[in-house]
């Protein structure tokens, strides 16, 4: 079960593991919002290739990590509303959304733990092949160098600002 966000928690951090990472195709959204990169980090989870983007689900077992980046949002509520549209989340019908936004425990390089928002793959969304390394950016670079396309032609609506 994917944990639901607690609106009472004042959280201004966002953990990204896919196309919102620096240097990848949707990072411009974070840049336009003025989000500040803090550090590389990881969360307990399983990462999957979904074609044009990855998806991750939480994992409780040891040794399963999703690698990514931690950002500080300037205006968390407004920024997250914008990113929900980028991730094609429909708050009125979450059961039809590919992703859900929730809180996660993020592990920093020094072992410290922080709470941050993350976009998990929803329970009803289909899962693609697992990316064993847990690092989408490295996996994507490796597949492009080897001439392997991960795209299965499945596109998502992307909101441009």
C-alpha positions in Angstrom: 0.0 0.0 0.0 1.3 3.4 -0.9 1.2 5.8 2.0 -1.1 8.8 1.7 0.3 12.3 2.3 -0.5 14.0 5.6 -1.5 17.5 4.7 -0.6 18.6 8.3 3.1 17.9 7.5 4.8 21.0 6.2 7.2 19.5 3.7 9.2 21.6 1.1 11.4 18.9 -0.2 10.9 16.7 -3.3 12.7 13.6 -4.2 12.9 12.9 -8.0 14.2 9.7 -9.6 13.2 10.0 -13.3 12.7 12.6 -16.0 12.6 15.5 -13.5 16.3 14.9 -12.6 18.9 17.4 -13.7 19.9 16.9 -17.3 16.8 14.9 -18.2 13.8 15.9 -20.3 11.4 17.3 -17.7 13.9 19.0 -15.4 13.0 22.4 -16.9 9.8 22.3 -14.8 11.9 22.3 -11.5 14.2 24.9 -13.0 11.3 27.2 -13.8 9.9 26.8 -10.4 13.2 27.8 -8.9 13.6 24.5 -7.0 17.1 24.2 -5.5 19.1 21.0 -5.8 20.2 19.9 -2.4 21.9 16.5 -2.8 21.8 13.1 -4.4 19.8 10.6 -2.3 17.9 7.3 -2.3 14.6 5.8 -1.2 13.7 2.2 -0.5 11.9 1.1 -3.6 11.8 -0.8 -6.9 12.4 1.2 -10.2 10.8 0.1 -13.5 11.1 1.2 -17.1 7.7 2.4 -18.4 8.9 3.5 -21.8 9.3 7.3 -22.0 9.7 7.5 -18.2 10.3 5.3 -15.2 8.1 4.5 -12.3 8.9 3.4 -8.7 7.0 1.6 -6.0 8.0 1.5 -2.4 9.8 -1.6 -1.1 10.2 -2.7 2.5 12.9 -5.2 1.8 16.6 -4.4 2.3 18.8 -3.7 -0.6 16.2 -2.3 -3.0 17.0 1.4 -3.6 15.8 4.0 -6.1 18.5 6.6 -6.6 17.7 10.2 -7.3 18.0 13.8 -6.3 16.5 15.9 -3.5 15.2 19.4 -4.2 14.0 22.2 -2.0 10.8 23.8 -3.3 10.4 27.5 -3.0 6.6 27.6 -2.9 5.7 24.0 -2.0 1.9 24.1 -2.4 1.9 25.9 -5.7 5.0 24.0 -7.0 3.4 20.7 -6.1 0.1 21.6 -7.8 2.1 22.4 -11.0 4.1 19.1 -10.7 0.9 17.1 -10.2 -0.2 18.3 -13.6 3.2 17.4 -15.1 2.8 13.9 -13.6 -0.8 13.8 -14.9 -2.4 13.3 -11.4 -6.1 13.8 -11.3 -7.0 14.6 -7.7 -10.7 14.1 -8.4 -10.0 10.5 -9.7 -6.8 9.3 -8.2 -7.6 5.7 -9.2 -7.1 6.8 -12.9 -3.8 8.4 -12.3 -0.5 6.7 -13.2 1.3 8.3 -10.2 0.4 9.3 -6.7 2.2 11.9 -4.6 3.1 10.8 -1.1 5.7 11.3 1.6 8.8 9.1 1.7 11.8 8.7 3.9 14.8 9.8 1.9 18.3 8.6 2.8 21.1 11.2 2.3 24.7 10.3 1.4 25.8 10.7 5.0 23.0 8.4 6.2 20.8 11.1 7.6 17.1 10.7 6.9 14.7 13.4 5.6 11.1 13.5 4.7 10.2 14.5 1.2 7.5 14.3 -1.4 7.8 11.6 -4.1 5.7 10.5 -7.1 5.2 6.8 -6.7 3.7 4.6 -9.4 0.1 4.0 -8.5 -1.1 0.5 -7.4 -3.2 0.1 -10.5 -0.6 1.2 -13.0 1.1 -1.5 -15.0 4.8 -2.2 -14.1 7.5 -2.4 -16.8 10.8 -4.3 -16.6 12.8 -3.6 -13.4 15.8 -1.4 -13.6 18.1 -3.4 -11.2 20.5 -0.5 -10.5 17.7 1.7 -9.3 19.4 4.6 -11.2 17.3 5.8 -14.1 19.7 8.5 -15.3 22.6 6.0 -15.5 20.4 3.3 -17.0 19.1 5.7 -19.6 22.6 6.9 -20.6 23.7 3.3 -20.9 20.8 2.2 -23.1 21.2 5.3 -25.4 25.0 4.6 -25.8 24.2 1.0 -26.7 21.6 2.0 -29.2 18.8 0.5 -27.1 15.6 2.4 -27.0 13.5 2.1 -23.8 10.5 3.9 -25.4 7.6 1.8 -26.2 5.7 4.6 -27.9 3.6 5.3 -24.8 3.4 9.0 -24.3 1.9 11.0 -21.5 0.4 14.4 -21.6 2.9 16.9 -20.4 1.9 20.3 -19.2 4.1 23.1 -20.5 4.2 26.4 -18.6 
